[in-house]
Amino acid sequence: MWEYTDKVMDLFYNPRNQGTITEKEEGQAITTGEVGSIACGDALRLHLKVEEKTEIILDARFQTFGCASAIASSSALTELLVGKTLDEALSLTNKEIADFLGGLPEEKMHCSVMGQEALEAAIFNYRGIPLDNHEEDEGALICRCFGVTDSRIRRIILENDLTTAEQVTNYVKAGGGCGSCLADIDDLIAEIVQEKATAVAVATEVVKAKSESLPLTNLQKITLIQQVLEEEVRPALAQDGGDVDLFDVDGDLVKVILKGACDSCPSSTATLKMAIEARLRDRVSPDLTVIAV
């Protein structure tokens, strides 16, 4: 039997905000996000009532199919959301949901991840962004049993500092079916560990170079650009369904590929100059120019 906290058991036996939202006033909107499937054992439908002028969440309710952790995580999510703006809600992590509950057994952490994903789906629906523009829906399919891509696995590894395939299975179920993808998950973990080590080494070299007023080498520049895009730019673009990939670096000219909602957005030029170029100039070099290819 799983060891649950008192908070988990309280929200399991007495869930808050269960049900749907059917009534709204003028200037309010209702949006829904749905993730999981009953066939896979867990499913969550999250309903939000949003004040359109301020994008503040006025009410949050849920319908879920699953275990005690799934019900408690869904209930906790609704309590955490009311009063937040949509942008503030998008910064909510599965860790915060689990922490609100006083912790979850690691084998049940996928329930908190499901809450985070349902929230993102609801906000995407509200903003009219197709769910297939979500960065996690792009990339190679790693786990065919549960339909999990490498982008989704990569994100969960980075956000939760996961180090084993077993942990990945606990968080997103990948590898929990036939097990044929476990080697691919191990390879992805090793790749991320190497990327982190390289980033730390390059950052150390960059600090040293700046302190000695030395120009960055091309490798240092490319690695630092990639790091800024991954850690600062992509999360900001993802809030509106956009994404960006580094295509090439030619001297001080940075070529990027705009993806998702950014690809067809009429404000893509402003995105290049304000969200990407300005950030890279501040963090890497004031001489950089960014163009889309």
N, C-alpha and C positions, 0 to 999 in steps of 0.2 A: 504493500500500500504506500502511496506517495505521502510524503510529509509536507503538509500544507500549513501556511501561516494562518493565524486567526482571521486576518483580513481576507484571505482567499476564501476561507470557509464562510465568513459572514456574507460576502458578495455572492457566493454560490447559493446559499440558502435564502438570502434576501437580496436578490439582484436589484440594483437601482436602474431606473430609466429603461426598462425593458419594454419593447413594443415598437410602434411606428409613429410617425408624425403626419397628421392629415390636415391640420388646420394652420392657416397662416393669414397674416394681415397684409394690407397694402405695403409694398416696400420690403417684403420678406420673400425668401425663396426656400424651397425644400430640395435637398439633393441627397442622393443615395450612392453608397459605394458597397460593392459586394465582392468578396474573395472566398477562395476555398471551394470545396464541393462536398456534398454529403457522402459521395462514393469514397472520398479520401479520408473521411472521418471527422472533418471539421469544416464548418461554413459560417460566415459572418456577413450580415447585412447591416450596415451602419447608416442611420438617417440623421441629417443635420438640418436645422432651421437657421438660416443666415439672414442677417440684416444687410440688404443689398448696398446701402450707402456706405456703411463702415466695414462691411465684411466680417462683422463680429458674429460668432456662433451663439445663438440665443438658446438653442435646445439641442440635445443629442440623445438619440435612443438607438437601441440595437435589437436585432433578432439573431440568435445564434443556435447552431447545432453542434454539440461537442461535449467535452468533459468539464469537470469543475473548473479547471484552469482556463478553458475557453470562455466560459460564462463569466468568471470573475475578471478576466482580462478585458472582456468587452464592457462590462459594467464599469470597471476602473477607467477605461478610455473615455466613456461618456462624462464621467465626473471631472476628468482632467481638461476636457475641451470647452465646456460652457464658459463664456466670457472672453475667450481668446479670439484674435483675428485669424483668418485663414492662413496668413503667412506665419503667424506664431504657431498655429497648429501644425503646419508642415515641418516645423523643427522638432516636433515631439518624436522621441525615439522609443523603440521597444524596451530599452533599458529603463526609461522613465516609467513605463507602464508596469514593468516588473517591480521596480523599486517602490512604486505606490502600493503594491500588494505586499510589501515586506519580503519580496523575493519569490521565485518560482523554482521548482526542481528543474535542473538543466534539461531533463528529458521533455519538459513541458514548455520550454521557452518559445517554441514555434507558435504558441497561442498569443504571446505578446507581439510577435512579428506579424501575425495575422491582423491584429488590431491596427498596427501602424500602416499596413498595406491597404486595409479597408478605408482608413482615413484619407490616404493619398488618392484612392480611387474616387471617393466622394468629392474631394476638392477638384480633381481633374474633371469630373462630370459637371460640376457647378460652373467651371470656367470654360466649358465647351471644348476641352482638349481630348481628342481621341485617346483611349487608353493604350493603343498600340504605339503612341508617341512616347510612352513612358520608357525611360532608359533601361529599366529592368526587362522589358519585353523584347529588347534587341539583343543581339549576340547569339552565340552558339548554344544549342540545347544540350545540357549536360545530363540531366536526369529525365529520362523519358517516362518513367513511372509516375512522377509527380509534376512533370512539365516545368522544370526549373532550369533557367539559363545561367551561363557563366557570369553575366552581369549581376544577376540577383545574388549569386553565391559570393561573388567578389565584394559586393556591398555589405553583406551580412558579416563577412570575415573582418572587413576593415572596421565596421562600426562596433563590433563586439569583441575584437581582438581574439578571434578564434584561431586555434592552432592545430586541430585535428579534424579528420573527416567525420568522426563520431559527433563532435560538437556541431558541425554543419548540419548533420542529419537531425539533431535535436532542435535546431533553430528553423530550418526550412524543409525538413523531411527528405531532402536530396540524399540518395544513397540508402534510403530506408526500405526500398522495394526489392528489386532483384539484386542490387548491390554491384551491378556491372560498371557503374559510374564512379565507384569509390577511388579507383586509381586516378581518374581525371580530377577528382576533388583534391586528392593529395598533390597532384601536379600543380593545381591552381594555388594551393596554400604555399607550396615551395616557391612558386613564381612571385607571390606577394611578399614573402619573407625576403627574397632576393631584391625586389624593388625597394623595400624599406631600407635594407642595408645599403644599397646604392645611393638612395636619397640622403641618408645620414652622412655617408662618406662625401658626397658632392656638397652637401650643405656645409660641412666642416671645411672643405677646400674653398668654398665661396667666401665664407667668413674670413679665412686666412688671406685670400686674394684681395678682398675689400680692405682689410686692415693694412695690407702692404701696398694698396693702390695699384694692384695688378689687374689687367684685363681678364675677363672670364675666358676660359677655353671654350671651344665650340661644344664639347661634350658637357661641360658644366652648364652652359647656357641652355642647351636643349633639355637636360635633366631638370633644371630649375623651372623652365617654362612648363614642362609636363607636370611637375609637382604642383605648381600654382593652379593650372587648369583643373587638375584632379581634385585638389583639396578646397579650392576657393571658388572657382568659376562654375564648374559643373553643378555643384549643389545649388547655387543661386539660379542657374538656368532651369534646373529640374523642377523648380517650384511652379514654373509656367509651362512645363511640358517640353522644354528645349534641352539640347545637349550640344556638345562640341567635341571634336577630335582634332588632335594636332596632325597636320598633313606633312609639313616640312618647315625647316628653318634655313633660310638662305641669308647668311650674314645677320643683318638686323631686320630682315623681312620674315615675319611669322605667317605661315599659311595654315589656315584652319578649315575644317569642314563643319558647317552648321547643320544640325540634325534635329529631328522631331519638329516641334512647333516653331523653332527658330528658322528652319529652312524656308518656310513660306511666309514668315511674319513680315509685314510692311515696315516694321521697326528694326529690321535686321542690321541696318547700318549703325543705328544707335547702339545696338547690342555689341557690335564689333568694337566701336570706339569707347563706349562708356563701361560696359561690363567686362570686356576682355582686354582691349589695348591699354586702357588706363590702369587696370590691375597689374598687367605685366610690366608696364613702364615703372610702376611704383615698386614692384617686388623684384624685378630682374634688371632692367636697364631702361633709362629714359629715352634711348635712341630707337626702341623697337617700334615697328609699324605692323599692324595686323590686317590681313586681307582674307576674304573667303574665297575658296576655290570650289 
